[in-house]
Amino acid sequence: MQERLLPPKQLGNMVGLSAAQVRALMNDGRLEFVEISSKTKLLTMSGWERFQRNATKINTPEDAGQELRANEN
């Protein structure tokens, strides 16, 4: 099954961002897209999910201990 390609405005509406915010992520190279033409760039939900996984840091108890030790030095 093929995944739907979404314009920035539609993806933004689905995830709570403006089209301009989505385009900024695309321009920064942080959000992958498919370039159909020089003016048409489309996105997928799987690309959005990959962006979220890569952009979200989850602090674990080990992380907190490492930060405390680093601050002691």
N, C-alpha and C positions, 0 to 999 in steps of 0.2 A: 504494500500500500504506500502511495506517495503522500508526502506531507504537504499541507497547504502553504503557499507562499503568501505572506501578509505585507501590506504596505505599512510604513512606520506609524501612520495615524491609527490604523486598526490594531496593531500590536500594542501601541501605547494605551489605547482605550481598554484593552484586555488586561493590562498589567498596572494601570494606574499612573502612567506617565504621559506627558504631552508628546506630540509628534516631534517637536524640536528637541526634547530630551533624548528620545530614541535616536534621532539623527546625530546628535552630539556623541552618543556612545558608538555609533557606527563610524563617525569621522575620526574618533580617537583610536579606532581599531580594537575596541573592547567588546563590541557586539558584531558577530559575523553576519554577513548578508550575501545575497545572490545579486550580482549586477546584471540586469537584463539589458540595459542600455546605459548611456552616460547619465540619463536623467531618471532612470527607473531602477531602484534598488529595493529588493524585497527580503523579508525575514521569515524565519520559522520559529515555532514555539520551542523546538528542541534547541535551537541556537540560543534562545532566551534562557532556557533552563541551564545550558552550559555556562552562560554568562553569570547567572546567579551562583552556581556552584563555585566558579572561579573567583567571583568578587566577594563572596561571603566568607569571613573567617569565623570559625567556631572556636571559642576559648574552652579549653579543657582544663581540669585541675593541674595537669602537668605543665601547661602553658603558664598558668598563674605562678607556679613554683619557680619556673625558669625566669620569669620577669622579676620576682622578688630577689632571687639570687643575683641577677644582673644589676639590679639597683643597689645592692649592698656593696658592690665593688667600686 
